[in-house]
Amino acid sequence: MIVTADEVNRSFKGTLDLLNSRAEGLQAFDMSERGFWRSFAAIWLTLPAYVVSVAFERLRLGLLVPNHPLLDSFWIDAVVALGQVASFLALPVAMIWGARRLGLTDRYVPFVIVMNWISVMAMLVMSVPVLLLILGWAPPPLAGLFSLAFFIIVLRAQWFATKATLGLPGLPAFGIVALGVLLNSFIQAAMRGLLS
């Protein structure tokens, strides 16, 4: 399924509304079955973040050299792609069980749609400090500070979206967001282990 420009605009606007704690942002998302599957197709929008991730891994491994193709190692490209897809799918898959356990199966689809779009925006935003580091425009401490600030902003958006879509109080919603962070940490550690 191809995501239309209109859907991207509406979904990003809804994500920004949720970031500003405006629950009416939920109305911007297509909450249909078609919107559910299209929210997974939105991962293609994170292609720039994927390229930045590949460049960062090559830099980390000492393989990023001038006048050398960026995407020349199938192994690095495949592992980074697998890590990005796994990070995108981890929480929706985990919440199949979680939504059943919490008795929230009727709210699962809206939750996944919104979290997928937030994940798309998060991957794009979180790639900016890494890009600045790769280009030499930000030293590691400054890039780390930017990353931390963006991470906190993304967590807040995920927390508010979890509360709004699942109808949960703050602490259980934070637990679900923390689960997503934990899953992504395991995925990133596994990816780095495969590349080391």
C-alpha positions in Angstrom: 0.0 0.0 0.0 1.2 3.4 -0.9 0.8 6.3 1.6 -0.6 9.4 0.0 0.9 12.9 0.5 -2.4 14.0 2.1 -2.2 11.1 4.6 1.4 12.0 5.4 0.5 15.6 6.0 -2.6 14.8 8.1 -0.7 12.2 10.2 2.3 14.4 10.8 -0.1 17.2 11.8 -1.8 14.8 14.2 1.5 13.8 15.6 2.5 17.4 16.2 -0.9 18.0 17.9 -0.2 15.0 20.2 3.2 16.3 20.9 1.5 19.5 22.2 -0.9 17.4 24.4 -3.9 18.1 22.1 -6.0 14.9 22.0 -7.9 16.3 19.0 -4.8 15.4 17.0 -6.2 11.8 16.9 -8.9 13.0 14.4 -6.2 13.6 11.8 -5.3 9.9 11.6 -7.0 7.4 9.3 -8.3 4.9 11.9 -9.7 2.4 9.4 -8.2 -1.0 8.5 -6.7 0.6 5.5 -5.1 3.3 7.7 -3.8 0.5 9.9 -1.9 -1.1 7.1 -0.8 2.2 5.6 0.8 3.2 8.9 3.1 0.2 8.5 3.9 1.3 4.9 4.9 4.7 6.3 8.3 3.1 7.2 9.4 4.0 3.7 9.4 7.6 4.8 12.2 6.8 7.1 14.6 6.0 4.3 16.7 9.2 5.0 17.1 8.0 8.6 18.2 4.6 7.3 20.9 6.2 5.2 22.1 8.2 8.2 22.1 5.0 10.4 24.2 3.2 7.8 26.7 6.1 7.6 26.9 6.2 11.4 27.6 2.4 11.7 30.3 2.8 9.0 31.8 5.7 11.0 31.6 3.7 14.2 33.3 0.7 12.5 36.0 3.0 11.0 34.7 2.3 7.4 33.4 5.7 6.5 36.0 7.2 4.1 35.7 10.0 1.6 35.1 9.1 -2.1 33.9 5.6 -1.1 30.3 4.4 -1.7 28.2 4.5 1.4 26.1 1.5 0.6 28.8 -0.9 -0.5 28.6 -3.5 2.3 25.5 -5.7 1.9 26.1 -7.0 5.5 26.0 -3.6 7.1 23.1 -2.4 4.9 21.1 -5.5 5.7 21.7 -5.5 9.5 20.9 -1.8 9.8 17.7 -2.3 7.7 16.7 -5.3 9.8 17.3 -3.3 13.0 15.2 -0.4 11.7 12.3 -2.7 10.7 12.5 -4.6 13.9 12.4 -1.4 15.9 9.4 -0.2 14.0 7.5 -3.5 14.5 8.6 -4.4 18.1 5.9 -2.5 20.1 3.0 -3.2 17.8 3.8 -7.0 18.0 4.3 -6.9 21.7 1.0 -5.1 22.2 -0.9 -7.8 20.5 -0.5 -9.7 23.7 -0.5 -6.6 25.9 -3.8 -5.3 24.5 -5.4 -8.7 25.2 -4.0 -8.8 28.7 -5.3 -5.3 29.5 -8.7 -5.9 27.9 -8.0 -3.2 25.3 -8.3 -5.1 22.0 -10.8 -2.7 20.6 -8.3 0.1 21.1 -5.3 -1.8 19.6 -5.7 -0.5 16.0 -5.9 3.2 16.8 -2.9 2.7 19.2 -0.8 1.1 16.5 -1.7 3.6 13.8 -0.7 6.6 16.0 2.4 4.9 17.4 3.6 4.0 13.9 3.3 7.6 12.7 5.1 8.8 15.8 7.8 6.3 15.2 8.2 7.6 11.6 8.6 11.1 12.9 10.9 10.0 15.7 13.2 8.1 13.4 13.5 11.2 11.2 14.0 13.6 14.1 16.5 11.3 16.0 18.6 11.1 12.8 19.3 14.8 12.8 21.9 14.9 15.7 23.6 11.8 14.2 23.8 13.5 10.8 25.3 16.6 12.4 27.9 14.4 14.1 28.8 12.6 10.9 29.2 15.9 9.0 31.4 17.3 11.7 28.9 20.1 12.5 28.4 19.0 16.1 31.0 17.5 18.4 29.9 14.2 20.1 28.8 15.9 23.4 26.6 18.4 21.6 25.2 15.7 19.3 24.5 13.6 22.4 22.7 16.5 24.1 20.6 17.0 21.0 19.8 13.3 20.9 18.8 13.3 24.6 16.5 16.3 24.1 14.8 14.8 21.1 14.5 11.5 22.9 12.7 13.1 25.8 10.3 14.9 23.4 9.6 11.7 21.5 8.9 9.8 24.8 6.5 12.5 25.9 4.6 12.3 22.6 4.5 8.5 22.8 3.3 8.7 26.4 0.5 11.2 25.6 -0.5 9.2 22.5 -0.6 5.9 24.6 -2.9 7.6 27.2 -5.1 9.1 24.5 -5.5 6.0 22.3 -5.7 3.3 25.0 -7.5 5.4 27.6 -5.0 4.5 30.3 -3.8 6.6 33.2 -0.3 8.1 33.2 1.7 5.4 34.9 0.4 2.3 32.9 0.9 4.4 29.7 4.4 5.1 30.7 5.0 1.4 31.3 4.0 0.7 27.7 6.3 3.4 26.4 9.1 2.0 28.6 8.4 -1.4 27.1 8.9 0.0 23.7 12.2 1.7 24.7 13.4 -1.6 26.3 12.6 -3.6 23.1 14.4 -1.0 20.9 17.4 -1.1 23.2 17.6 -4.9 22.8 17.2 -4.6 19.1 20.0 -2.0 18.8 22.3 -4.0 21.1 21.7 -7.1 18.9 22.3 -5.1 15.7 25.6 -3.7 17.1 26.6 -7.2 18.2 26.1 -8.5 14.6 28.2 -5.7 13.2 31.1 -5.9 15.7 
